[in-house]
Structures are given as structure tokens and as C-alpha cells.
Amino acid sequence: MAELGFDVSVFDPVLPSRRISVSQPGFDTWHDHTLILRHVRERLPAVRSGPSRSVRLSGGMGLTVESIELGVVIGSIVIEQLEVLVVDEGYHDILFGSDIFQHVFDVGSTEHGDVRVSSERKDDPRALAIELYPLDGPIELRRFTEFLDAQRRLHNIALLAQGQVSATAATIDSILYDDKEIPPHLRLNLAWIDSGSIWVTLTSGSRAALTYAGRFFQTGARAKLAQEVAAAQEADNRAQISDAVRSATIETAKAEQERLRAENIAGTYRVWREEALQQIEFMDDLLARVEDPQIRDLLRQKRDQAIRSMVSQPLMPVVRNVPHEPETRSDFLLPPPR
């Protein structure tokens, strides 16, 4: 048994943005499963119990205990779902067993999406995080940069439509393509880029424009739930996550992971592309606020060009985080499942 010299936290798998720090982590590969103390489990009352499991004791004996699925963060490694066993007493609040190695060594795997590397910039709750799945092997750098450039143009169109930046017919192109006349703090920034599937984290001084830029994509199940929780916070309401919402989120996340496997990604991409082209009027509600009809028509043309450019790239985008403020409350009100 040994101390673990890394910061460790745990979280509810359906709400990964809420992390609970765990003190005195350790590891002992004599155990097959990771163990946590009951007082840690009680800090996540909404997590449901799984099947009972046996903990090995010395002398060949065993003890039947509760099992649950938690998300775990070890240093910079995030494990989205890990089965752990709940015990009443022990020296360590969490004791990692031999099961942790099969997860840690799976970081970056394209086959499984439940283990990844995290960082403060990558998982900034105020940023837009998009995971991009290439359709077929390596992607040409030109196609990747065209995708990001289209995203930047949509962001800049949102800035213009909201009146945060002024334009004339003569300056629209320089604003959209070169960021001219846009103050530095309002420009779209690339805060992080990862490999495997491509994880892109984008930041901007305009949260509204950043949110609009991400509304065009499918939003992952856990990101949707985090967005609902953030909205509930802003409304100053409180309640627990219902079992129905929890079950729906878990099932949606599992189905999503299956669709994004290499053998299924092409079909998933075709569905997204067809749906995306059918909603070409995306942002019409925002552009309708532009008073000058010439500017409004130009922005619609530029929006259509950006959308067509984006969906023509061989990348399947999934939103992993929608910009919101860090959570401060412990209870939330979520809308009833539809």
C-alpha cells in the first residue's frame, strides 16, 4: 500500500464539471477494484448503487459491499466512469486497485472515449469545447484550418449582429476574415488543442457570440446536462437531478459513444451534415436585429458560406462544453425530461 502523490477528485459521471476533492489517496494492486470510504460516497447522494461486489480480505475471506460508478480525476487524467467499491473504514479516502491501470493506459485510445487528459485551459467552463472526429484517418491540415476559420467567421458574424462591433459594407470582409476592427479581448482564441479525436477549446470575450458559434453542432449528453444545470443556477432555483434525467443522460452518452466509433462515424457524419444543411437559417433570429438591410443581407451570405465550408470538411464535431460560469451551488433545478 502506498501514498499517491497526485491531486485526486471524484464526480458524478452525468455531471463531470462538479468535482469533489478527495484527501489521502493511495494505491494497492493487491485489490482488483478501487475502494472509497463511505463518507466520500455520501457526498454524491444522487449516484445510484450498482450490483454488490466482494472485497478480498486476508486469509482468503471476502466482504460483500456496495458498488457505484464514479468519474475520477488523477492529476491530469480524467476517467469518465470507474466502478468503485464502498467500504466503511480505511486509512485512505480512496484506494486505487489494479483496475486503474487498464484505464490509465487507455489514455488517447480512439476506441474508448472514457479516459482523457485534462487541464485547466482545456476544461475551462467559460470556453466552448468541441471534439472533432476525423472521418477516415489523418486529415489534411488545410481541411482542419478551414473548419476553424469557418467557426471564427460565425463568431465574428455574431459579434456584428449583436452590435458589439460596427461595420460598413466595405469593412465586413476585413472584420470577418482578418479580425480587423475587433478589439483583442473579443477575438476568438484557440486555448487548447488535443490529439486522438481532436479536442479544440475556444475562448472569447463575448460569451454570447461564443455560444452562438457552438449552437450549430450536436451537443454531447453530459454537456447538455451541464448547460441545463448552469441555466438553473442563473435562475436561482434548486433541486436534485431526477433519476429520469440521469438515466436518459447515461443512455444517450452510451449511444453517442457507439455512434462515434470508427466503424460508425461516417454514418453519424452524414446525418449531422444533412441536418446542418437543412437549418441554413441558423442565426436568423440574431441577424434580424441588424437594422441596415444591406449589412444584414451581406452577413446572411457570409453565414451561408461559412456553414457550407464547415460541413464540407471531413470532421464530425461534438460539443463537449457550452460556455457557462463555474458552479457554486450544491443543488439544482433541471427541466423535466421531454
Secondary structure, DSSP 4 states (H G I P E B T S, - for coil): -EE--S-EEEE-TT-TT-EEEESSEEE-TTSSSEEEEHHHHTT-TTSPB---EEEE-GGG-EEEEEEEEEEEEETTEEEEEEEEEEES--SSSEEE-THHHHHHTTTT-SS--SEEE--TTTT-TTSEEEEEEESSSS--HHHHHHHHHHHHHHHHHHHHHTTSS---TTTHHHHHHH-TTS-GGGS-EEEEE-SSSEEEEEE-S-HHHHHHHHTTSEE-HHHHHHHHHHHHHHTT---PPPHHHHHHHHHHHHHHHHHTSTTTHHHHHHHHHHHHHHTTTTTHHHHTT---HHHHHHHHHHHHHHHHHHHTSSEEEEEEE---PPP--S----PPP-
